[in-house]
Amino acid sequence: MEEILARVQQAFHAAFDIDPQSVLIDSTPDDIVGWDSVGHLELASCLESIFKVEFDVDELMEMENVREIVRIIQSKLN
C-alpha cells in the first residue's frame, strides 16, 4: 500500500502542482486546492498514466478520498 500511496502522491503533484508529501491517506477534496470536478478528471488522467490502468465512471465516482483511490488502484493491479 505504501508504494501505491507514493505513486498516488506523485499523481496529485502532477495534477495540482502540490507537495506530494501533503497528500495523506485520509486527504479529501476539502484538503486539496484544485480537487474539484474538473481537477478530479485531471487527477484521474494522471493516475491512469502513472499506473497504466483505466477507470470506469463508477470507479471515478467512488474516488471520494485518497484511501478510496488507493483501494481502487490496488484492486486493479491485483
The first five atom37 places (N, CA, C, CB, O) and aatype in JSON, in Angstrom:
{
  "aatype": [12, 6, 6, 9, 10, 0, 1, 19, 5, 5, 0, 13, 8, 0, 0, 13, 3, 9, 3, 14, 5, 15, 19, 10, 9, 3, 15, 16, 14, 3, 3, 9, 19, 7, 17, 3, 15, 19, 7, 8, 10, 6, 10, 0, 15, 4, 10, 6, 15, 9, 13, 11, 19, 6, 13, 3, 19, 3, 6, 10, 12, 6, 12, 6, 2, 19, 1, 6, 9, 19, 1, 9, 9, 5, 15, 11, 10, 2],
  "atom_mask": [
    [1, 1, 1, 1, 1],
    [1, 1, 1, 1, 1],
    [1, 1, 1, 1, 1],
    [1, 1, 1, 1, 1],
    [1, 1, 1, 1, 1],
    [1, 1, 1, 1, 1],
    [1, 1, 1, 1, 1],
    [1, 1, 1, 1, 1],
    [1, 1, 1, 1, 1],
    [1, 1, 1, 1, 1],
    [1, 1, 1, 1, 1],
    [1, 1, 1, 1, 1],
    [1, 1, 1, 1, 1],
    [1, 1, 1, 1, 1],
    [1, 1, 1, 1, 1],
    [1, 1, 1, 1, 1],
    [1, 1, 1, 1, 1],
    [1, 1, 1, 1, 1],
    [1, 1, 1, 1, 1],
    [1, 1, 1, 1, 1],
    [1, 1, 1, 1, 1],
    [1, 1, 1, 1, 1],
    [1, 1, 1, 1, 1],
    [1, 1, 1, 1, 1],
    [1, 1, 1, 1, 1],
    [1, 1, 1, 1, 1],
    [1, 1, 1, 1, 1],
    [1, 1, 1, 1, 1],
    [1, 1, 1, 1, 1],
    [1, 1, 1, 1, 1],
    [1, 1, 1, 1, 1],
    [1, 1, 1, 1, 1],
    [1, 1, 1, 1, 1],
    [1, 1, 1, 0, 1],
    [1, 1, 1, 1, 1],
    [1, 1, 1, 1, 1],
    [1, 1, 1, 1, 1],
    [1, 1, 1, 1, 1],
    [1, 1, 1, 0, 1],
    [1, 1, 1, 1, 1],
    [1, 1, 1, 1, 1],
    [1, 1, 1, 1, 1],
    [1, 1, 1, 1, 1],
    [1, 1, 1, 1, 1],
    [1, 1, 1, 1, 1],
    [1, 1, 1, 1, 1],
    [1, 1, 1, 1, 1],
    [1, 1, 1, 1, 1],
    [1, 1, 1, 1, 1],
    [1, 1, 1, 1, 1],
    [1, 1, 1, 1, 1],
    [1, 1, 1, 1, 1],
    [1, 1, 1, 1, 1],
    [1, 1, 1, 1, 1],
    [1, 1, 1, 1, 1],
    [1, 1, 1, 1, 1],
    [1, 1, 1, 1, 1],
    [1, 1, 1, 1, 1],
    [1, 1, 1, 1, 1],
    [1, 1, 1, 1, 1],
    [1, 1, 1, 1, 1],
    [1, 1, 1, 1, 1],
    [1, 1, 1, 1, 1],
    [1, 1, 1, 1, 1],
    [1, 1, 1, 1, 1],
    [1, 1, 1, 1, 1],
    [1, 1, 1, 1, 1],
    [1, 1, 1, 1, 1],
    [1, 1, 1, 1, 1],
    [1, 1, 1, 1, 1],
    [1, 1, 1, 1, 1],
    [1, 1, 1, 1, 1],
    [1, 1, 1, 1, 1],
    [1, 1, 1, 1, 1],
    [1, 1, 1, 1, 1],
    [1, 1, 1, 1, 1],
    [1, 1, 1, 1, 1],
    [1, 1, 1, 1, 1]
  ],
  "atom_positions": [
    [[0.82, -1.2, 0.0], [0.0, 0.0, 0.0], [0.86, 1.26, 0.0], [-0.93, 0.0, 1.2], [0.49, 2.25, -0.63]],
    [[1.98, 1.24, 0.69], [2.84, 2.42, 0.76], [3.38, 2.81, -0.62], [4.01, 2.17, 1.72], [3.48, 3.99, -0.95]],
    [[3.73, 1.8, -1.42], [4.25, 2.08, -2.77], [3.15, 2.71, -3.63], [4.78, 0.79, -3.43], [3.41, 3.65, -4.39]],
    [[1.95, 2.19, -3.52], [0.84, 2.76, -4.28], [0.56, 4.18, -3.81], [-0.44, 1.88, -4.13], [0.36, 5.07, -4.64]],
    [[0.55, 4.41, -2.5], [0.31, 5.75, -1.98], [1.36, 6.73, -2.5], [0.32, 5.73, -0.44], [1.02, 7.85, -2.87]],
    [[2.61, 6.32, -2.53], [3.67, 7.2, -3.03], [3.42, 7.57, -4.49], [5.06, 6.53, -2.88], [3.64, 8.72, -4.89]],
    [[2.98, 6.63, -5.28], [2.69, 6.92, -6.69], [1.43, 7.77, -6.84], [2.54, 5.6, -7.48], [1.35, 8.61, -7.73]],
    [[0.45, 7.55, -5.97], [-0.75, 8.4, -5.95], [-0.35, 9.84, -5.6], [-1.81, 7.86, -4.94], [-0.85, 10.8, -6.19]],
    [[0.55, 9.98, -4.64], [1.03, 11.32, -4.27], [1.69, 12.0, -5.46], [2.02, 11.23, -3.09], [1.53, 13.21, -5.64]],
    [[2.42, 11.25, -6.27], [3.03, 11.82, -7.47], [1.97, 12.27, -8.47], [3.98, 10.8, -8.13], [2.14, 13.29, -9.14]],
    [[0.87, 11.54, -8.56], [-0.23, 11.93, -9.45], [-0.85, 13.24, -8.97], [-1.3, 10.83, -9.51], [-1.18, 14.11, -9.78]],
    [[-1.0, 13.39, -7.66], [-1.52, 14.65, -7.12], [-0.56, 15.8, -7.42], [-1.76, 14.53, -5.6], [-0.99, 16.91, -7.75]],
    [[0.71, 15.54, -7.31], [1.7, 16.56, -7.64], [1.57, 16.97, -9.11], [3.13, 16.05, -7.36], [1.59, 18.16, -9.43]],
    [[1.45, 15.99, -9.99], [1.32, 16.27, -11.42], [0.02, 17.01, -11.74], [1.38, 14.97, -12.22], [0.01, 17.92, -12.58]],
    [[-1.07, 16.64, -11.08], [-2.37, 17.23, -11.38], [-2.54, 18.62, -10.77], [-3.46, 16.32, -10.88], [-3.15, 19.49, -11.38]],
    [[-2.01, 18.81, -9.56], [-2.31, 20.04, -8.82], [-1.08, 20.86, -8.46], [-3.05, 19.69, -7.58], [-1.2, 21.91, -7.82]],
    [[0.11, 20.39, -8.85], [1.36, 21.1, -8.55], [1.49, 21.4, -7.06], [1.44, 22.4, -9.36], [1.78, 22.53, -6.65]],
    [[1.27, 20.36, -6.25], [1.4, 20.5, -4.8], [2.49, 19.55, -4.3], [0.05, 20.2, -4.09], [2.91, 18.64, -5.01]],
    [[2.92, 19.79, -3.09], [3.92, 18.93, -2.45], [3.3, 17.54, -2.27], [4.4, 19.52, -1.08], [2.28, 17.4, -1.59]],
    [[3.92, 16.51, -2.87], [3.35, 15.16, -2.74], [3.18, 14.72, -1.29], [4.23, 14.17, -3.47], [2.25, 13.98, -0.97]],
    [[4.08, 15.17, -0.41], [4.01, 14.76, 1.0], [2.81, 15.37, 1.72], [5.28, 15.15, 1.72], [2.46, 14.93, 2.81]],
    [[2.17, 16.37, 1.12], [0.99, 16.98, 1.74], [-0.26, 16.13, 1.51], [0.77, 18.39, 1.21], [-1.3, 16.38, 2.11]],
    [[-0.15, 15.13, 0.64], [-1.28, 14.25, 0.34], [-1.19, 13.04, 1.27], [-1.29, 13.8, -1.17], [-0.27, 12.24, 1.18]],
    [[-2.17, 12.93, 2.14], [-2.19, 11.85, 3.13], [-3.28, 10.85, 2.77], [-2.41, 12.41, 4.55], [-4.16, 11.14, 1.96]],
    [[-3.22, 9.67, 3.37], [-4.2, 8.62, 3.08], [-5.61, 9.09, 3.4], [-3.86, 7.35, 3.89], [-6.57, 8.62, 2.78]],
    [[-5.77, 10.01, 4.35], [-7.09, 10.49, 4.73], [-7.47, 11.8, 4.06], [-7.15, 10.67, 6.22], [-8.49, 12.4, 4.41]],
    [[-6.68, 12.26, 3.1], [-6.99, 13.52, 2.4], [-8.27, 13.39, 1.58], [-5.82, 13.93, 1.49], [-8.55, 12.34, 1.0]],
    [[-9.02, 14.48, 1.55], [-10.26, 14.56, 0.78], [-10.18, 15.79, -0.12], [-11.51, 14.63, 1.73], [-9.24, 16.57, 0.0]],
    [[-11.14, 15.96, -1.01], [-11.14, 17.16, -1.85], [-11.13, 18.46, -1.04], [-12.34, 17.15, -2.77], [-10.61, 19.47, -1.51]],
    [[-11.69, 18.44, 0.16], [-11.68, 19.64, 1.0], [-10.27, 20.03, 1.44], [-12.55, 19.41, 2.24], [-10.02, 21.18, 1.78]],
    [[-9.34, 19.07, 1.41], [-7.98, 19.31, 1.88], [-7.05, 19.79, 0.78], [-7.42, 18.06, 2.49], [-5.96, 20.28, 1.07]],
    [[-7.45, 19.66, -0.48], [-6.53, 19.89, -1.59], [-7.12, 20.92, -2.55], [-6.22, 18.58, -2.33], [-8.16, 20.7, -3.16]],
    [[-6.42, 22.05, -2.67], [-6.85, 23.12, -3.56], [-6.83, 22.61, -5.0], [-5.94, 24.38, -3.4], [-5.83, 22.05, -5.45]],
    [[-7.92, 22.8, -5.7], [-7.99, 22.4, -7.09], [-8.67, 21.05, -7.32], [0.0, 0.0, 0.0], [-8.98, 20.7, -8.45]],
    [[-8.89, 20.29, -6.22], [-9.53, 18.99, -6.38], [-11.04, 19.19, -6.4], [-9.12, 18.01, -5.23], [-11.76, 18.88, -5.45]],
    [[-11.5, 19.73, -7.52], [-12.92, 19.9, -7.76], [-13.3, 18.95, -8.9], [-13.27, 21.39, -8.1], [-12.54, 18.04, -9.21]],
    [[-14.45, 19.15, -9.52], [-14.88, 18.21, -10.56], [-13.94, 18.19, -11.75], [-16.29, 18.55, -11.02], [-13.65, 17.13, -12.3]],
    [[-13.46, 19.35, -12.17], [-12.51, 19.4, -13.29], [-11.16, 18.84, -12.86], [-12.35, 20.86, -13.8], [-10.53, 18.08, -13.6]],
    [[-10.71, 19.21, -11.68], [-9.46, 18.69, -11.16], [-9.49, 17.19, -10.97], [0.0, 0.0, 0.0], [-8.47, 16.52, -11.13]],
    [[-10.65, 16.66, -10.64], [-10.8, 15.22, -10.46], [-10.51, 14.48, -11.76], [-12.23, 14.88, -9.96], [-9.88, 13.42, -11.76]],
    [[-10.96, 15.04, -12.87], [-10.68, 14.43, -14.18], [-9.2, 14.49, -14.52], [-11.49, 15.12, -15.28], [-8.65, 13.53, -15.06]],
    [[-8.55, 15.6, -14.2], [-7.12, 15.72, -14.43], [-6.36, 14.72, -13.56], [-6.64, 17.16, -14.13], [-5.42, 14.08, -14.03]],
    [[-6.77, 14.6, -12.3], [-6.15, 13.63, -11.4], [-6.33, 12.21, -11.94], [-6.76, 13.74, -9.98], [-5.38, 11.43, -11.94]],
    [[-7.52, 11.88, -12.39], [-7.78, 10.54, -12.94], [-6.88, 10.27, -14.13], [-9.26, 10.4, -13.35], [-6.35, 9.16, -14.28]],
    [[-6.71, 11.25, -14.97], [-5.84, 11.1, -16.13], [-4.39, 10.83, -15.7], [-5.9, 12.35, -17.02], [-3.72, 9.97, -16.27]],
    [[-3.93, 11.57, -14.71], [-2.57, 11.35, -14.19], [-2.43, 9.96, -13.57], [-2.22, 12.43, -13.15], [-1.42, 9.29, -13.77]],
    [[-3.43, 9.54, -12.81], [-3.41, 8.21, -12.2], [-3.38, 7.12, -13.27], [-4.63, 8.01, -11.29], [-2.62, 6.16, -13.16]],
    [[-4.2, 7.28, -14.3], [-4.22, 6.29, -15.38], [-2.86, 6.19, -16.07], [-5.3, 6.63, -16.41], [-2.41, 5.1, -16.41]],
    [[-2.22, 7.32, -16.25], [-0.91, 7.35, -16.9], [0.16, 6.7, -16.02], [-0.51, 8.79, -17.22], [0.97, 5.9, -16.51]],
    [[0.17, 7.02, -14.76], [1.18, 6.5, -13.83], [1.02, 5.0, -13.61], [1.1, 7.23, -12.49], [2.01, 4.26, -13.61]],
    [[-0.22, 4.55, -13.43], [-0.47, 3.15, -13.09], [-0.79, 2.28, -14.31], [-1.59, 3.07, -12.11], [-0.91, 1.06, -14.18]],
    [[-0.93, 2.9, -15.49], [-1.26, 2.15, -16.72], [-2.55, 1.36, -16.55], [-0.1, 1.19, -17.1], [-2.62, 0.17, -16.86]],
    [[-3.58, 2.04, -16.03], [-4.91, 1.46, -15.85], [-5.93, 2.43, -16.44], [-5.21, 1.17, -14.33], [-5.61, 3.57, -16.79]],
    [[-7.17, 1.95, -16.55], [-8.27, 2.8, -16.95], [-9.38, 2.67, -15.93], [-8.77, 2.44, -18.38], [-9.65, 1.59, -15.41]],
    [[-10.03, 3.79, -15.63], [-11.12, 3.81, -14.67], [-12.45, 3.95, -15.39], [-10.94, 4.96, -13.66], [-12.57, 4.67, -16.38]],
    [[-13.46, 3.23, -14.89], [-14.8, 3.43, -15.43], [-15.51, 4.52, -14.61], [-15.62, 2.09, -15.43], [-14.98, 4.97, -13.6]],
    [[-16.68, 4.91, -15.04], [-17.4, 6.0, -14.39], [-17.68, 5.68, -12.91], [-18.72, 6.28, -15.12], [-17.55, 6.56, -12.05]],
    [[-18.08, 4.46, -12.62], [-18.37, 4.08, -11.23], [-17.13, 4.25, -10.35], [-18.87, 2.64, -11.16], [-17.22, 4.75, -9.23]],
    [[-15.98, 3.82, -10.86], [-14.74, 3.96, -10.08], [-14.42, 5.43, -9.85], [-13.57, 3.25, -10.81], [-14.01, 5.81, -8.76]],
    [[-14.59, 6.24, -10.87], [-14.32, 7.68, -10.72], [-15.22, 8.29, -9.64], [-14.52, 8.41, -12.07], [-14.78, 9.13, -8.86]],
    [[-16.46, 7.86, -9.61], [-17.41, 8.38, -8.61], [-17.05, 7.92, -7.2], [-18.83, 7.94, -8.96], [-17.34, 8.62, -6.23]],
    [[-16.43, 6.75, -7.08], [-16.06, 6.21, -5.77], [-14.81, 6.89, -5.2], [-15.83, 4.72, -5.86], [-14.54, 6.76, -4.0]],
    [[-14.06, 7.59, -6.02], [-12.79, 8.2, -5.6], [-13.05, 9.49, -4.82], [-11.9, 8.5, -6.83], [-12.74, 10.59, -5.28]],
    [[-13.63, 9.33, -3.63], [-14.0, 10.48, -2.82], [-12.9, 10.91, -1.86], [-15.25, 10.17, -2.05], [-12.99, 11.97, -1.24]],
    [[-11.86, 10.11, -1.74], [-10.73, 10.46, -0.88], [-9.53, 9.6, -1.31], [-11.06, 10.24, 0.64], [-9.67, 8.7, -2.14]],
    [[-8.39, 9.89, -0.75], [-7.16, 9.18, -1.15], [-7.24, 7.7, -0.81], [-5.93, 9.81, -0.48], [-6.78, 6.87, -1.58]],
    [[-7.82, 7.38, 0.32], [-7.93, 5.97, 0.73], [-8.69, 5.16, -0.33], [-8.64, 5.86, 2.1], [-8.29, 4.05, -0.67]],
    [[-9.8, 5.72, -0.85], [-10.57, 5.03, -1.88], [-9.79, 4.92, -3.19], [-11.89, 5.75, -2.12], [-9.87, 3.91, -3.89]],
    [[-9.04, 5.96, -3.51], [-8.21, 5.91, -4.72], [-7.21, 4.76, -4.61], [-7.46, 7.26, -4.93], [-7.06, 3.98, -5.56]],
    [[-6.54, 4.65, -3.48], [-5.57, 3.58, -3.27], [-6.27, 2.22, -3.35], [-4.85, 3.74, -1.92], [-5.74, 1.29, -3.96]],
    [[-7.44, 2.1, -2.73], [-8.18, 0.82, -2.75], [-8.54, 0.42, -4.18], [-9.47, 0.93, -1.89], [-8.37, -0.74, -4.56]],
    [[-9.03, 1.36, -4.95], [-9.43, 1.05, -6.33], [-8.22, 0.65, -7.16], [-10.14, 2.26, -6.97], [-8.28, -0.3, -7.94]],
    [[-7.12, 1.37, -7.0], [-5.92, 1.03, -7.76], [-5.39, -0.34, -7.34], [-4.83, 2.1, -7.55], [-4.99, -1.13, -8.19]],
    [[-5.4, -0.62, -6.04], [-4.95, -1.95, -5.59], [-5.78, -3.05, -6.23], [-5.03, -2.05, -4.05], [-5.23, -4.06, -6.66]],
    [[-7.08, -2.85, -6.31], [-7.94, -3.89, -6.89], [-7.66, -4.05, -8.37], [-9.41, -3.55, -6.65], [-7.79, -5.15, -8.91]],
    [[-7.3, -2.98, -9.05], [-7.0, -3.07, -10.48], [-5.65, -3.76, -10.73], [-6.99, -1.67, -11.12], [-5.47, -4.44, -11.74]],
    [[-4.72, -3.58, -9.82], [-3.37, -4.14, -10.01], [-3.3, -5.6, -9.58], [-2.35, -3.32, -9.22], [-2.36, -6.31, -9.94]],
    [[-4.28, -6.07, -8.81], [-4.27, -7.47, -8.34], [-4.88, -8.4, -9.36], [-5.02, -7.6, -7.02], [-4.95, -9.6, -9.13]]
  ]
}
